[in-house]
Each structure stands twice: as C-alpha cells, then as structure tokens.
Amino acid sequence: MPTLFTRIIDRELPGRFVWEDPVAVAFLTIAPLRPGHTLVVPRAEVDDWTTADPGLLAHCTDVAQAIGQGVKKAWDAPRAGLLIAGLEVPHLHIHVSPIWELGDLDVSDLPVEKDEAALDEVADRLRRALTELGYPQAVPPR
C-alpha cells in the first residue's frame, strides 16, 4: 500500500510542490512550524533514513540544503533548521524550516494550517526564492 507521501507525489492527494527532480520532491507541510516549513521526500519509498541508500540520502540532503537556502532568503531567517524524525509517516522525509531559535524545531502537536490561500502564498514565495538562487530547473509551476 502506498504511503501518504507517495500518494502526494503521485498527485492522488494535493500538495504544494516547491521542488521536483527525478529522485526527490519537496512540498510544504500542512502543519508548519513556521511559514516555509518544507518536507524533502525521496520518490522511492524508504521507511527509515538509516537504511536509505547513501546516494539517495545524499541527494535528499542536497535538496534540503537548497530548500534551506530558499527559506532563509524568502523569510530573511538567520538559519534554516533541518530535522529527520521519521515518526509521522513511514516514508523518509527531511523537515526544513526557517528558524530563529532552537525551539523553532519542535514538531510535536502542530496544528494543521487551514488557510489555503496562505499556503499558496508561502509556496509561491519559496518558489521565487529558489528560482532566484539558481534552481529554476527543479522549481515546478504552481
């Protein structure tokens, strides 16, 4: 049975994609820490990052680094936080978010963002930043 993330990648469920390449995608989470909170997800269903092929994991961290540059630029953040928890969905995913302090990485008990227009604006803002940073080939249209 496909994971929730595979269903998003396959467009069976909605997602606000900000990055797509043959190996991985990145889309906004619906329960963000802050605006810009993005999940980097390999297309392959890998449950645990510790069992991922090293090349796949390296590619995902490369994408996460680009997304991190994008969220820093788009929200003028001093840092981009990166977290691999792996408890919510059994499909490897890397959380990337603009952060100002360590507490900005607490992903427990986050409410779902219900404002669809706000999520669309966040995705557009991050896509613009990634394009300006030189990643237009991986930035999908809205």
N, CA, C and O atoms as a GROMACS GRO file, in nm:
protein
  568
    1MET      N    1   0.084  -0.118   0.000
    1MET     CA    2   0.000   0.000   0.000
    1MET      C    3   0.088   0.125   0.000
    1MET      O    4   0.179   0.135   0.083
    2PRO      N    5   0.065   0.218  -0.090
    2PRO     CA    6   0.149   0.339  -0.097
    2PRO      C    7   0.138   0.423   0.031
    2PRO      O    8   0.033   0.428   0.096
    3THR      N    9   0.247   0.488   0.064
    3THR     CA   10   0.246   0.577   0.179
    3THR      C   11   0.169   0.705   0.144
    3THR      O   12   0.141   0.733   0.028
    4LEU      N   13   0.137   0.781   0.247
    4LEU     CA   14   0.073   0.911   0.229
    4LEU      C   15   0.157   0.998   0.136
    4LEU      O   16   0.103   1.066   0.049
    5PHE      N   17   0.289   0.997   0.154
    5PHE     CA   18   0.376   1.081   0.072
    5PHE      C   19   0.380   1.033  -0.073
    5PHE      O   20   0.388   1.115  -0.164
    6THR      N   21   0.377   0.903  -0.095
    6THR     CA   22   0.372   0.852  -0.232
    6THR      C   23   0.243   0.898  -0.300
    6THR      O   24   0.244   0.933  -0.418
    7ARG      N   25   0.134   0.898  -0.227
    7ARG     CA   26   0.007   0.943  -0.282
    7ARG      C   27   0.012   1.093  -0.316
    7ARG      O   28  -0.049   1.136  -0.414
    8ILE      N   29   0.084   1.172  -0.237
    8ILE     CA   30   0.103   1.314  -0.269
    8ILE      C   31   0.191   1.327  -0.392
    8ILE      O   32   0.160   1.403  -0.484
    9ILE      N   33   0.302   1.254  -0.395
    9ILE     CA   34   0.395   1.258  -0.509
    9ILE      C   35   0.323   1.219  -0.638
    9ILE      O   36   0.345   1.279  -0.743
   10ASP      N   37   0.235   1.118  -0.630
   10ASP     CA   38   0.161   1.070  -0.747
   10ASP      C   39   0.039   1.156  -0.780
   10ASP      O   40  -0.036   1.125  -0.872
   11ARG      N   41   0.019   1.264  -0.704
   11ARG     CA   42  -0.091   1.360  -0.725
   11ARG      C   43  -0.229   1.301  -0.695
   11ARG      O   44  -0.330   1.352  -0.741
   12GLU      N   45  -0.231   1.192  -0.618
   12GLU     CA   46  -0.359   1.139  -0.572
   12GLU      C   47  -0.415   1.226  -0.460
   12GLU      O   48  -0.536   1.234  -0.440
   13LEU      N   49  -0.325   1.291  -0.387
   13LEU     CA   50  -0.361   1.386  -0.281
   13LEU      C   51  -0.293   1.519  -0.313
   13LEU      O   52  -0.188   1.520  -0.377
   14PRO      N   53  -0.352   1.630  -0.271
   14PRO     CA   54  -0.293   1.760  -0.303
   14PRO      C   55  -0.162   1.785  -0.229
   14PRO      O   56  -0.140   1.736  -0.118
   15GLY      N   57  -0.076   1.862  -0.293
   15GLY     CA   58   0.050   1.903  -0.232
   15GLY      C   59   0.098   2.032  -0.297
   15GLY      O   60   0.073   2.055  -0.416
   16ARG      N   61   0.165   2.114  -0.220
   16ARG     CA   62   0.221   2.238  -0.272
   16ARG      C   63   0.371   2.216  -0.295
   16ARG      O   64   0.453   2.237  -0.206
   17PHE      N   65   0.403   2.174  -0.416
   17PHE     CA   66   0.539   2.137  -0.450
   17PHE      C   67   0.623   2.262  -0.476
   17PHE      O   68   0.580   2.355  -0.543
   18VAL      N   69   0.744   2.260  -0.422
   18VAL     CA   70   0.839   2.369  -0.447
   18VAL      C   71   0.965   2.316  -0.515
   18VAL      O   72   1.050   2.394  -0.556
   19TRP      N   73   0.978   2.185  -0.526
   19TRP     CA   74   1.095   2.122  -0.589
   19TRP      C   75   1.052   1.988  -0.644
   19TRP      O   76   0.978   1.913  -0.579
   20GLU      N   77   1.098   1.956  -0.766
   20GLU     CA   78   1.077   1.825  -0.824
   20GLU      C   79   1.196   1.790  -0.910
   20GLU      O   80   1.240   1.870  -0.993
   21ASP      N   81   1.249   1.671  -0.890
   21ASP     CA   82   1.351   1.617  -0.979
   21ASP      C   83   1.325   1.467  -0.989
   21ASP      O   84   1.233   1.417  -0.924
   22PRO      N   85   1.402   1.394  -1.067
   22PRO     CA   86   1.375   1.252  -1.084
   22PRO      C   87   1.388   1.167  -0.956
   22PRO      O   88   1.332   1.058  -0.949
   23VAL      N   89   1.460   1.216  -0.856
   23VAL     CA   90   1.488   1.137  -0.736
   23VAL      C   91   1.406   1.181  -0.615
   23VAL      O   92   1.365   1.098  -0.534
   24ALA      N   93   1.381   1.311  -0.602
   24ALA     CA   94   1.315   1.363  -0.483
   24ALA      C   95   1.224   1.480  -0.516
   24ALA      O   96   1.234   1.542  -0.621
   25VAL      N   97   1.135   1.507  -0.422
   25VAL     CA   98   1.046   1.623  -0.431
   25VAL      C   99   1.052   1.697  -0.298
   25VAL      O  100   1.102   1.645  -0.198
   26ALA      N  101   1.002   1.819  -0.299
   26ALA     CA  102   0.985   1.894  -0.175
   26ALA      C  103   0.851   1.966  -0.184
   26ALA      O  104   0.818   2.028  -0.284
   27PHE      N  105   0.775   1.955  -0.076
   27PHE     CA  106   0.645   2.021  -0.070
   27PHE      C  107   0.623   2.074   0.070
   27PHE      O  108   0.684   2.028   0.166
   28LEU      N  109   0.534   2.173   0.079
   28LEU     CA  110   0.503   2.230   0.209
   28LEU      C  111   0.430   2.129   0.294
   28LEU      O  112   0.349   2.050   0.244
   29THR      N  113   0.457   2.132   0.424
   29THR     CA  114   0.379   2.052   0.516
   29THR      C  115   0.249   2.127   0.545
   29THR      O  116   0.245   2.250   0.539
   30ILE      N  117   0.144   2.051   0.577
   30ILE     CA  118   0.017   2.116   0.610
   30ILE      C  119   0.011   2.155   0.758
   30ILE      O  120  -0.084   2.219   0.801
   31ALA      N  121   0.112   2.115   0.835
   31ALA     CA  122   0.120   2.152   0.976
   31ALA      C  123   0.256   2.217   1.001
   31ALA      O  124   0.346   2.156   1.059
   32PRO      N  125   0.272   2.342   0.955
   32PRO     CA  126   0.405   2.403   0.959
   32PRO      C  127   0.446   2.456   1.096
   32PRO      O  128   0.364   2.504   1.174
   33LEU      N  129   0.577   2.446   1.121
   33LEU     CA  130   0.638   2.513   1.236
   33LEU      C  131   0.625   2.664   1.217
   33LEU      O  132   0.586   2.737   1.309
   34ARG      N  133   0.659   2.708   1.099
   34ARG     CA  134   0.655   2.847   1.056
   34ARG      C  135   0.628   2.846   0.906
   34ARG      O  136   0.645   2.743   0.842
   35PRO      N  137   0.587   2.958   0.850
   35PRO     CA  138   0.576   2.963   0.705
   35PRO      C  139   0.709   2.925   0.639
   35PRO      O  140   0.816   2.970   0.680
   36GLY      N  141   0.701   2.841   0.538
   36GLY     CA  142   0.820   2.794   0.469
   36GLY      C  143   0.861   2.653   0.508
   36GLY      O  144   0.947   2.593   0.443
   37HIS      N  145   0.801   2.598   0.612
   37HIS     CA  146   0.833   2.462   0.658
   37HIS      C  147   0.802   2.364   0.545
   37HIS      O  148   0.688   2.347   0.503
   38THR      N  149   0.907   2.299   0.497
   38THR     CA  150   0.901   2.215   0.378
   38THR      C  151   0.951   2.075   0.410
   38THR      O  152   1.038   2.058   0.495
   39LEU      N  153   0.895   1.975   0.342
   39LEU     CA  154   0.940   1.837   0.356
   39LEU      C  155   1.010   1.796   0.227
   39LEU      O  156   0.956   1.813   0.118
   40VAL      N  157   1.130   1.743   0.241
   40VAL     CA  158   1.204   1.686   0.129
   40VAL      C  159   1.184   1.535   0.136
   40VAL      O  160   1.213   1.473   0.238
   41VAL      N  161   1.132   1.477   0.027
   41VAL     CA  162   1.090   1.337   0.028
   41VAL      C  163   1.143   1.266  -0.097
   41VAL      O  164   1.124   1.315  -0.208
   42PRO      N  165   1.211   1.151  -0.080
   42PRO     CA  166   1.250   1.076  -0.200
   42PRO      C  167   1.128   1.015  -0.266
   42PRO      O  168   1.029   0.982  -0.199
   43ARG      N  169   1.134   0.999  -0.396
   43ARG     CA  170   1.025   0.933  -0.466
   43ARG      C  171   1.016   0.786  -0.425
   43ARG      O  172   0.907   0.731  -0.416
   44ALA      N  173   1.130   0.724  -0.400
   44ALA     CA  174   1.132   0.585  -0.356
   44ALA      C  175   1.080   0.576  -0.213
   44ALA      O  176   1.111   0.661  -0.129
   45GLU      N  177   1.002   0.474  -0.186
   45GLU     CA  178   0.950   0.454  -0.051
   45GLU      C  179   1.057   0.389   0.036
   45GLU      O  180   1.080   0.268   0.030
   46VAL      N  181   1.121   0.471   0.115
   46VAL     CA  182   1.221   0.426   0.212
   46VAL      C  183   1.168   0.466   0.348
   46VAL      O  184   1.139   0.584   0.371
   47ASP      N  185   1.154   0.371   0.439
   47ASP     CA  186   1.093   0.400   0.568
   47ASP      C  187   1.185   0.478   0.661
   47ASP      O  188   1.143   0.577   0.720
   48ASP      N  189   1.309   0.436   0.674
   48ASP     CA  190   1.399   0.487   0.777
   48ASP      C  191   1.526   0.541   0.712
   48ASP      O  192   1.589   0.471   0.632
   49TRP      N  193   1.564   0.661   0.746
   49TRP     CA  194   1.682   0.722   0.683
   49TRP      C  195   1.808   0.641   0.709
   49TRP      O  196   1.902   0.648   0.630
   50THR      N  197   1.812   0.564   0.818
   50THR     CA  198   1.933   0.487   0.848
   50THR      C  199   1.949   0.367   0.756
   50THR      O  200   2.057   0.307   0.750
   51THR      N  201   1.844   0.331   0.684
   51THR     CA  202   1.853   0.219   0.589
   51THR      C  203   1.852   0.267   0.444
   51THR      O  204   1.856   0.185   0.351
   52ALA      N  205   1.847   0.397   0.424
   52ALA     CA  206   1.844   0.452   0.287
   52ALA      C  207   1.978   0.430   0.217
   52ALA      O  208   2.084   0.429   0.280
   53ASP      N  209   1.971   0.412   0.087
   53ASP     CA  210   2.092   0.406   0.006
   53ASP      C  211   2.170   0.536   0.028
   53ASP      O  212   2.110   0.644   0.023
   54PRO      N  213   2.300   0.529   0.053
   54PRO     CA  214   2.377   0.652   0.080
   54PRO      C  215   2.366   0.757  -0.030
   54PRO      O  216   2.364   0.876   0.000
   55GLY      N  217   2.358   0.716  -0.156
   55GLY     CA  218   2.344   0.812  -0.264
   55GLY      C  219   2.209   0.882  -0.261
   55GLY      O  220   2.201   1.002  -0.287
   56LEU      N  221   2.105   0.808  -0.229
   56LEU     CA  222   1.971   0.866  -0.218
   56LEU      C  223   1.966   0.966  -0.102
   56LEU      O  224   1.914   1.076  -0.116
   57LEU      N  225   2.021   0.927   0.011
   57LEU     CA  226   2.023   1.016   0.127
   57LEU      C  227   2.105   1.142   0.096
   57LEU      O  228   2.065   1.253   0.134
   58ALA      N  229   2.217   1.126   0.029
   58ALA     CA  230   2.299   1.242  -0.009
   58ALA      C  231   2.222   1.335  -0.101
   58ALA      O  232   2.227   1.457  -0.085
   59HIS      N  233   2.149   1.279  -0.197
   59HIS     CA  234   2.070   1.363  -0.286
   59HIS      C  235   1.963   1.440  -0.208
   59HIS      O  236   1.943   1.559  -0.230
   60CYS      N  237   1.895   1.371  -0.117
   60CYS     CA  238   1.791   1.437  -0.037
   60CYS      C  239   1.851   1.549   0.049
   60CYS      O  240   1.788   1.654   0.065
   61THR      N  241   1.969   1.530   0.103
   61THR     CA  242   2.030   1.637   0.182
   61THR      C  243   2.077   1.751   0.092
   61THR      O  244   2.076   1.867   0.134
   62ASP      N  245   2.117   1.721  -0.031
   62ASP     CA  246   2.150   1.828  -0.126
   62ASP      C  247   2.025   1.912  -0.155
   62ASP      O  248   2.032   2.035  -0.158
   63VAL      N  249   1.912   1.846  -0.176
   63VAL     CA  250   1.787   1.918  -0.200
   63VAL      C  251   1.750   1.998  -0.075
   63VAL      O  252   1.709   2.113  -0.085
   64ALA      N  253   1.765   1.936   0.043
   64ALA     CA  254   1.733   2.006   0.168
   64ALA      C  255   1.821   2.130   0.185
   64ALA      O  256   1.775   2.232   0.236
   65GLN      N  257   1.946   2.122   0.143
   65GLN     CA  258   2.035   2.238   0.152
   65GLN      C  259   1.984   2.351   0.061
   65GLN      O  260   1.983   2.467   0.101
   66ALA      N  261   1.941   2.317  -0.060
   66ALA     CA  262   1.886   2.418  -0.150
   66ALA      C  263   1.758   2.478  -0.091
   66ALA      O  264   1.739   2.600  -0.095
   67ILE      N  265   1.671   2.394  -0.039
   67ILE     CA  266   1.547   2.443   0.024
   67ILE      C  267   1.583   2.532   0.143
   67ILE      O  268   1.519   2.635   0.164
   68GLY      N  269   1.683   2.493   0.220
   68GLY     CA  270   1.728   2.574   0.333
   68GLY      C  271   1.774   2.712   0.289
   68GLY      O  272   1.742   2.812   0.353
   69GLN      N  273   1.848   2.717   0.179
   69GLN     CA  274   1.890   2.847   0.125
   69GLN      C  275   1.767   2.928   0.085
   69GLN      O  276   1.762   3.050   0.106
   70GLY      N  277   1.668   2.860   0.028
   70GLY     CA  278   1.546   2.928  -0.014
   70GLY      C  279   1.466   2.983   0.101
   70GLY      O  280   1.418   3.096   0.094
   71VAL      N  281   1.449   2.906   0.208
   71VAL     CA  282   1.369   2.956   0.320
   71VAL      C  283   1.441   3.069   0.393
   71VAL      O  284   1.377   3.162   0.443
   72LYS      N  285   1.574   3.061   0.400
   72LYS     CA  286   1.649   3.172   0.461
   72LYS      C  287   1.628   3.300   0.381
   72LYS      O  288   1.603   3.406   0.438
   73LYS      N  289   1.637   3.289   0.249
   73LYS     CA  290   1.621   3.406   0.162
   73LYS      C  291   1.478   3.459   0.168
   73LYS      O  292   1.456   3.579   0.183
   74ALA      N  293   1.381   3.370   0.154
   74ALA     CA  294   1.241   3.413   0.146
   74ALA      C  295   1.190   3.475   0.275
   74ALA      O  296   1.105   3.564   0.272
   75TRP      N  297   1.241   3.431   0.390
   75TRP     CA  298   1.192   3.482   0.518
   75TRP      C  299   1.299   3.557   0.597
   75TRP      O  300   1.281   3.586   0.716
   76ASP      N  301   1.410   3.588   0.532
   76ASP     CA  302   1.518   3.662   0.596
   76ASP      C  303   1.553   3.602   0.732
   76ASP      O  304   1.569   3.672   0.831
   77ALA      N  305   1.564   3.470   0.733
   77ALA     CA  306   1.592   3.397   0.857
   77ALA      C  307   1.743   3.382   0.877
   77ALA      O  308   1.816   3.366   0.779
   78PRO      N  309   1.789   3.386   1.000
   78PRO     CA  310   1.932   3.370   1.024
   78PRO      C  311   1.980   3.226   0.999
   78PRO      O  312   2.098   3.204   0.970
   79ARG      N  313   1.889   3.129   1.011
   79ARG     CA  314   1.924   2.988   0.993
   79ARG      C  315   1.808   2.914   0.929
   79ARG      O  316   1.693   2.958   0.932
   80ALA      N  317   1.843   2.801   0.870
   80ALA     CA  318   1.742   2.705   0.826
   80ALA      C  319   1.764   2.580   0.909
   80ALA      O  320   1.874   2.524   0.912
   81GLY      N  321   1.660   2.536   0.976
   81GLY     CA  322   1.669   2.415   1.057
   81GLY      C  323   1.641   2.292   0.973
   81GLY      O  324   1.564   2.297   0.877
   82LEU      N  325   1.705   2.182   1.010
   82LEU     CA  326   1.686   2.055   0.941
   82LEU      C  327   1.660   1.949   1.046
   82LEU      O  328   1.731   1.942   1.146
   83LEU      N  329   1.559   1.867   1.024
   83LEU     CA  330   1.521   1.764   1.120
   83LEU      C  331   1.476   1.640   1.046
   83LEU      O  332   1.396   1.648   0.952
   84ILE      N  333   1.528   1.527   1.087
   84ILE     CA  334   1.479   1.398   1.037
   84ILE      C  335   1.425   1.326   1.159
   84ILE      O  336   1.501   1.280   1.244
   85ALA      N  337   1.294   1.315   1.168
   85ALA     CA  338   1.233   1.247   1.282
   85ALA      C  339   1.184   1.109   1.241
   85ALA      O  340   1.219   1.009   1.304
   86GLY      N  341   1.103   1.104   1.137
   86GLY     CA  342   1.061   0.976   1.082
   86GLY      C  343   0.952   0.905   1.158
   86GLY      O  344   0.931   0.786   1.137
   87LEU      N  345   0.881   0.973   1.245
   87LEU     CA  346   0.778   0.907   1.322
   87LEU      C  347   0.638   0.927   1.266
   87LEU      O  348   0.550   0.845   1.290
   88GLU      N  349   0.616   1.033   1.193
   88GLU     CA  350   0.481   1.068   1.150
   88GLU      C  351   0.432   0.982   1.032
   88GLU      O  352   0.318   0.936   1.033
   89VAL      N  353   0.516   0.963   0.933
   89VAL     CA  354   0.481   0.889   0.812
   89VAL      C  355   0.596   0.792   0.784
   89VAL      O  356   0.711   0.834   0.789
   90PRO      N  357   0.567   0.664   0.755
   90PRO     CA  358   0.675   0.568   0.731
   90PRO      C  359   0.737   0.583   0.592
   90PRO      O  360   0.741   0.488   0.514
   91HIS      N  361   0.786   0.702   0.563
   91HIS     CA  362   0.849   0.734   0.435
   91HIS      C  363   0.950   0.844   0.467
   91HIS      O  364   0.913   0.951   0.516
   92LEU      N  365   1.076   0.817   0.440
   92LEU     CA  366   1.182   0.913   0.470
   92LEU      C  367   1.142   1.054   0.430
   92LEU      O  368   1.096   1.077   0.318
   93HIS      N  369   1.158   1.148   0.522
   93HIS     CA  370   1.133   1.288   0.490
   93HIS      C  371   1.218   1.375   0.580
   93HIS      O  372   1.240   1.346   0.698
   94ILE      N  373   1.265   1.483   0.521
   94ILE     CA  374   1.351   1.578   0.592
   94ILE      C  375   1.275   1.708   0.607
   94ILE      O  376   1.231   1.768   0.508
   95HIS      N  377   1.259   1.752   0.730
   95HIS     CA  378   1.194   1.881   0.758
   95HIS      C  379   1.296   1.992   0.740
   95HIS      O  380   1.407   1.984   0.794
   96VAL      N  381   1.261   2.096   0.667
   96VAL     CA  382   1.345   2.215   0.652
   96VAL      C  383   1.257   2.336   0.682
   96VAL      O  384   1.148   2.349   0.626
   97SER      N  385   1.305   2.422   0.770
   97SER     CA  386   1.224   2.537   0.808
   97SER      C  387   1.312   2.655   0.844
   97SER      O  388   1.423   2.637   0.894
   98PRO      N  389   1.264   2.778   0.818
   98PRO     CA  390   1.338   2.894   0.867
   98PRO      C  391   1.330   2.893   1.020
   98PRO      O  392   1.224   2.866   1.077
   99ILE      N  393   1.441   2.922   1.086
   99ILE     CA  394   1.440   2.924   1.233
   99ILE      C  395   1.515   3.046   1.286
   99ILE      O  396   1.606   3.100   1.222
  100TRP      N  397   1.475   3.086   1.405
  100TRP     CA  398   1.539   3.196   1.476
  100TRP      C  399   1.593   3.149   1.611
  100TRP      O  400   1.681   3.212   1.669
  101GLU      N  401   1.540   3.036   1.661
  101GLU     CA  402   1.587   2.980   1.789
  101GLU      C  403   1.561   2.829   1.788
  101GLU      O  404   1.485   2.780   1.705
  102LEU      N  405   1.624   2.757   1.880
  102LEU     CA  406   1.615   2.612   1.885
  102LEU      C  407   1.471   2.564   1.901
  102LEU      O  408   1.433   2.461   1.844
  103GLY      N  409   1.390   2.636   1.977
  103GLY     CA  410   1.251   2.597   1.996
  103GLY      C  411   1.170   2.597   1.868
  103GLY      O  412   1.062   2.539   1.863
  104ASP      N  413   1.221   2.661   1.765
  104ASP     CA  414   1.151   2.664   1.636
  104ASP      C  415   1.149   2.527   1.568
  104ASP      O  416   1.085   2.510   1.465
  105LEU      N  417   1.218   2.430   1.626
  105LEU     CA  418   1.222   2.295   1.567
  105LEU      C  419   1.133   2.195   1.639
  105LEU      O  420   1.144   2.075   1.614
  106ASP      N  421   1.046   2.240   1.727
  106ASP     CA  422   0.957   2.150   1.799
  106ASP      C  423   0.839   2.113   1.710
  106ASP      O  424   0.748   2.194   1.692
  107VAL      N  425   0.841   1.992   1.655
  107VAL     CA  426   0.737   1.949   1.562
  107VAL      C  427   0.623   1.875   1.631
  107VAL      O  428   0.533   1.824   1.564
  108SER      N  429   0.625   1.867   1.762
  108SER     CA  430   0.518   1.796   1.831
  108SER      C  431   0.391   1.881   1.838
  108SER      O  432   0.396   2.000   1.868
  109ASP      N  433   0.280   1.819   1.810
  109ASP     CA  434   0.148   1.879   1.828
  109ASP      C  435   0.128   2.010   1.750
  109ASP      O  436   0.081   2.110   1.805
  110LEU      N  437   0.163   2.008   1.622
  110LEU     CA  438   0.143   2.126   1.538
  110LEU      C  439   0.003   2.125   1.477
  110LEU      O  440  -0.043   2.021   1.429
  111PRO      N  441  -0.065   2.239   1.478
  111PRO     CA  442  -0.198   2.244   1.416
  111PRO      C  443  -0.189   2.244   1.264
  111PRO      O  444  -0.091   2.292   1.206
  112VAL      N  445  -0.291   2.190   1.200
  112VAL     CA  446  -0.299   2.192   1.054
  112VAL      C  447  -0.338   2.332   1.010
  112VAL      O  448  -0.430   2.393   1.065
  113GLU      N  449  -0.265   2.383   0.910
  113GLU     CA  450  -0.296   2.516   0.854
  113GLU      C  451  -0.419   2.502   0.765
  113GLU      O  452  -0.418   2.426   0.668
  114LYS      N  453  -0.523   2.574   0.797
  114LYS     CA  454  -0.649   2.564   0.722
  114LYS      C  455  -0.663   2.673   0.616
  114LYS      O  456  -0.752   2.664   0.531
  115ASP      N  457  -0.578   2.774   0.618
  115ASP     CA  458  -0.586   2.885   0.523
  115ASP      C  459  -0.514   2.847   0.394
  115ASP      O  460  -0.392   2.860   0.384
  116GLU      N  461  -0.590   2.799   0.298
  116GLU     CA  462  -0.534   2.752   0.170
  116GLU      C  463  -0.460   2.864   0.097
  116GLU      O  464  -0.355   2.841   0.038
  117ALA      N  465  -0.514   2.986   0.101
  117ALA     CA  466  -0.450   3.099   0.033
  117ALA      C  467  -0.315   3.130   0.096
  117ALA      O  468  -0.219   3.164   0.026
  118ALA      N  469  -0.307   3.119   0.228
  118ALA     CA  470  -0.180   3.143   0.296
  118ALA      C  471  -0.077   3.039   0.254
  118ALA      O  472   0.039   3.074   0.231
  119LEU      N  473  -0.116   2.913   0.244
  119LEU     CA  474  -0.024   2.809   0.200
  119LEU      C  475   0.021   2.833   0.055
  119LEU      O  476   0.138   2.813   0.022
  120ASP      N  477  -0.071   2.875  -0.030
  120ASP     CA  478  -0.035   2.905  -0.168
  120ASP      C  479   0.068   3.018  -0.175
  120ASP      O  480   0.164   3.010  -0.252
  121GLU      N  481   0.049   3.123  -0.095
  121GLU     CA  482   0.142   3.236  -0.093
  121GLU      C  483   0.280   3.192  -0.044
  121GLU      O  484   0.382   3.234  -0.099
  122VAL      N  485   0.284   3.107   0.058
  122VAL     CA  486   0.411   3.056   0.110
  122VAL      C  487   0.483   2.977   0.001
  122VAL      O  488   0.603   2.994  -0.020
  123ALA      N  489   0.411   2.890  -0.068
  123ALA     CA  490   0.472   2.810  -0.176
  123ALA      C  491   0.525   2.899  -0.287
  123ALA      O  492   0.636   2.878  -0.336
  124ASP      N  493   0.446   2.999  -0.326
  124ASP     CA  494   0.491   3.091  -0.431
  124ASP      C  495   0.617   3.167  -0.388
  124ASP      O  496   0.710   3.185  -0.467
  125ARG      N  497   0.619   3.212  -0.265
  125ARG     CA  498   0.734   3.287  -0.213
  125ARG      C  499   0.860   3.201  -0.214
  125ARG      O  500   0.968   3.248  -0.251
  126LEU      N  501   0.847   3.076  -0.175
  126LEU     CA  502   0.963   2.986  -0.173
  126LEU      C  503   1.005   2.950  -0.315
  126LEU      O  504   1.125   2.943  -0.343
  127ARG      N  505   0.912   2.928  -0.405
  127ARG     CA  506   0.947   2.900  -0.545
  127ARG      C  507   1.025   3.017  -0.605
  127ARG      O  508   1.124   2.996  -0.676
  128ARG      N  509   0.981   3.140  -0.578
  128ARG     CA  510   1.053   3.258  -0.628
  128ARG      C  511   1.195   3.262  -0.574
  128ARG      O  512   1.290   3.286  -0.650
  129ALA      N  513   1.212   3.238  -0.444
  129ALA     CA  514   1.346   3.242  -0.383
  129ALA      C  515   1.435   3.134  -0.444
  129ALA      O  516   1.552   3.160  -0.474
  130LEU      N  517   1.382   3.013  -0.464
  130LEU     CA  518   1.462   2.905  -0.523
  130LEU      C  519   1.502   2.938  -0.667
  130LEU      O  520   1.614   2.908  -0.709
  131THR      N  521   1.411   2.997  -0.741
  131THR     CA  522   1.442   3.038  -0.878
  131THR      C  523   1.552   3.143  -0.878
  131THR      O  524   1.647   3.134  -0.956
  132GLU      N  525   1.541   3.243  -0.790
  132GLU     CA  526   1.643   3.348  -0.781
  132GLU      C  527   1.778   3.293  -0.738
  132GLU      O  528   1.883   3.348  -0.773
  133LEU      N  529   1.777   3.185  -0.661
  133LEU     CA  530   1.902   3.124  -0.615
  133LEU      C  531   1.967   3.036  -0.721
  133LEU      O  532   2.076   2.984  -0.699
  134GLY      N  533   1.901   3.018  -0.835
  134GLY     CA  534   1.962   2.943  -0.945
  134GLY      C  535   1.912   2.800  -0.961
  134GLY      O  536   1.980   2.718  -1.022
  135TYR      N  537   1.794   2.770  -0.908
  135TYR     CA  538   1.739   2.634  -0.920
  135TYR      C  539   1.612   2.628  -1.004
  135TYR      O  540   1.521   2.552  -0.971
  136PRO      N  541   1.601   2.706  -1.112
  136PRO     CA  542   1.474   2.708  -1.186
  136PRO      C  543   1.438   2.574  -1.247
  136PRO      O  544   1.319   2.545  -1.265
  137GLN      N  545   1.536   2.491  -1.279
  137GLN     CA  546   1.508   2.361  -1.342
  137GLN      C  547   1.431   2.268  -1.249
  137GLN      O  548   1.362   2.177  -1.297
  138ALA      N  549   1.441   2.288  -1.119
  138ALA     CA  550   1.374   2.200  -1.023
  138ALA      C  551   1.248   2.261  -0.965
  138ALA      O  552   1.174   2.194  -0.893
  139VAL      N  553   1.221   2.387  -0.994
  139VAL     CA  554   1.105   2.456  -0.936
  139VAL      C  555   0.985   2.434  -1.028
  139VAL      O  556   0.984   2.480  -1.142
  140PRO      N  557   0.885   2.362  -0.979
  140PRO     CA  558   0.767   2.338  -1.062
  140PRO      C  559   0.677   2.460  -1.068
  140PRO      O  560   0.681   2.546  -0.980
  141PRO      N  561   0.595   2.468  -1.173
  141PRO     CA  562   0.498   2.579  -1.177
  141PRO      C  563   0.392   2.556  -1.071
  141PRO      O  564   0.376   2.446  -1.020
  142ARG      N  565   0.321   2.659  -1.040
  142ARG     CA  566   0.216   2.650  -0.938
  142ARG      C  567   0.112   2.548  -0.972
  142ARG      O  568   0.017   2.529  -0.896
   0.00000   0.00000   0.00000
